[in-house]
Amino acid sequence: MTAWAFEREQEVRFGHCDPAGIVFYPRYFEMLNELVEDWFAQALGLSFDDLIGRRGIGLPTARLDTRFLRVSRHGDRLVQRLHLERLGRSSLTLRTAFIGKDDEVDAPRVEYMQVLVCTSLKTHRPQAFPDDLRRALASAQDPTP
C-alpha cells in the first residue's frame, strides 16, 4: 500500500473543460503543477517562490509519464494524491493519482510518474539538493520498503 506524502481535493471547474464537457488534458498538467507547488509549500515548508525567486533553485520536470484512465466532468471532485517514490542526489520521482467517484466508487482518472531535477537557475545545470530541502524531502519519503 502506498503511503501518500500529500493529499488534497480539487473541484473540476468550467475552465478546466473542453467543448465536449470533459477536462481538457493540458488542464490536468496545470493541476499537477499546482499540486506539486502546494506540496512543497504546505507539507515541506518550502515555497516555490522562495526556492525559485530568492534562492535561485529550479525544480523542472525532466520526465512525465501519464496515464489517462477515465474522463472528469465539470463539478467532479478529484482527490489528488502525491507520493515521493525516490529521492536521489539531485532528482526525485513522484507518483501521483487524481481519483474521482464513479457510481460512489473511487476511480482513478489520471496517474503520473514525474521526475523533478534540482538545478541552479544561474547555470541551468543539475545540482545536489540543498541540505534543508533534502531533509524536508527525506521526511516525506515512505519509510517502508
Beta strands, then each sheet from edge to edge (+ up, - down):
strand 1: 6-11
strand 2: 57-58
strand 3: 61-68
strand 4: 77-87
strand 5: 91-102
strand 6: 105-117
strand 7: 119-120
sheet 1: 1+ 4- 5+ 6- 3+
sheet 2: 2+ 7-
end
